[in-house]
Amino acid sequence: MPEIETKVLGSPFDYQQQALMYLPKSLDMPSSPQHTRQVVDAVLPILTASGGRAFMLFTSYRALREAADILRSLWATSAPYPLLVQGDAPRDELLRLFRELGNAVLLGTGSFWEGVDVKGQALCVVVIDKLPFAVPDDPLLKARIDNIEKRGGNAFMEEQVPRAVVAFKQGVGRLIRDRQDFGVIMLCDRRLTTRSYGSVFLSSLPEMPRTTDPQVACNFLKQHLQ
C-alpha cells in the first residue's frame, strides 16, 4: 500500500485517576505450591474494601479450582459476597449474574481474560495470579520456538514474552471499560519486579499509580466507592 494515512489514538480513559496497580510484595514465586493460597489471603482485605466486585483471573484450571475451594471453605458458614466460578455455569450466564448481583467475586481463566465487558461499579478489582505464558507443549508454539532457536534467536524473548504480554494486557483491560469506571489491578506475580523481562509487561500497560501497600489499595477503593 504505497499511499496510506496513519493515526495513533490514545486511550480515552484517565488511568492516573481511575486506576491503581497493586503489587503485593509478600508472595512466593509463582512456582511455589503455596502461591494460590497466598493470592487468596492477599486479596481478602481488598475484597473487603471493594465489597466484592472482583474478577480473579487465573492462568490454569488447577489454580482456579484451588482458589475456589479455599474461598468456599473460608466462607462456608456465611459468604460475604456471591462466588461465581467458571465451569459451574456457562460463561454468559456467569457474566449476567455478575452484572445483576453487583457485588460478586468471579473466578475465571482462559475466556474471561478477553472479550468480557463489565462497566460500572459491579467490577472494581481485577486480580491476575500469574503472567499468562502459553504452555510450551502446544504444537504450534513448539514449532515456532524450534524455528527461532534453529536460526540462533532467543525464543523466549521473541515469541513467548510478546504473546504473554498481549494476553496480560487483555486481562488488565477488563477493569476500565468506561470513563466513569475505577478500580485496582492486583498483580500477584513477583517476576514482574524480580526478572528483567518483567519491565516489558509493566511498560505495556497505561501509566497509572503503583503501590505495594495493601492499605493504599484499600483506601483507593473506599474513597472511590464513597
Secondary structure as GFF3:
##gff-version 3
##sequence-region A 1 226
A	DSSP	alpha_helix	15	18	.	.	.	ID=ss1
A	DSSP	beta_strand	19	22	.	.	.	ID=ss2
A	DSSP	alpha_helix	35	50	.	.	.	ID=ss3
A	DSSP	beta_strand	54	58	.	.	.	ID=ss4
A	DSSP	alpha_helix	61	74	.	.	.	ID=ss5
A	DSSP	beta_strand	83	85	.	.	.	ID=ss6
A	DSSP	alpha_helix	91	101	.	.	.	ID=ss7
A	DSSP	beta_strand	105	109	.	.	.	ID=ss8
A	DSSP	three_ten_helix	110	113	.	.	.	ID=ss9
A	DSSP	beta_strand	125	128	.	.	.	ID=ss10
A	DSSP	alpha_helix	139	150	.	.	.	ID=ss11
A	DSSP	alpha_helix	155	155	.	.	.	ID=ss12
A	DSSP	pi_helix	156	160	.	.	.	ID=ss13
A	DSSP	alpha_helix	161	172	.	.	.	ID=ss14
A	DSSP	beta_strand	183	187	.	.	.	ID=ss15
A	DSSP	alpha_helix	191	194	.	.	.	ID=ss16
A	DSSP	alpha_helix	198	203	.	.	.	ID=ss17
A	DSSP	beta_strand	210	211	.	.	.	ID=ss18
A	DSSP	alpha_helix	214	225	.	.	.	ID=ss19
###
